[in-house]
């Protein structure tokens, strides 16, 4: 019995270590659907998708483009070098993929302000619990109307989460 448990543990560790090197293009469309429903924006994945078990379970995608709300801009909201999607375990148990936390590594994000407000305000769908969004090593470009400001924030670390009932 101990021998079987040892072999099973070794097999699981090898699979967990090798998992990031296997591409999971079969899960690409499920990931795109989950991102689009979480962000209320069209999403394109131009790179590869992979699974990760350690240090935390996630789906990784490279070269991701998140479109902006057409009411604000035709330029994409973000170009992301590496997007890490940590799935909601509750959703996985029901057989669907839903994002609980998004981590954008090295993104170029376009924050745009118009008379109706900021484009990030429409990023989170009404009535749904939006995912927590983390930006690491990002560039935040500021836009007002059709003109992009020459000022930007580089190497930004930003965490966004939905407001709680307490504020």
Secondary structure, DSSP 8 states (H G I E B T S, - for coil): -HHHHHHHHHHHHHHHHHGGGSB-GGGHHHHHHHHHHHHTS-EEE-S-EEEE-SSS-EEEEEEEEE---TTT-SS-SEEEEEEEEEE-HHHHHTT---EEEEEEEEEEEEEEEETTEEGGGGTS-TTS---EEEEEEEEEEEEETTEEEEEEEEEEEEEE----TT-
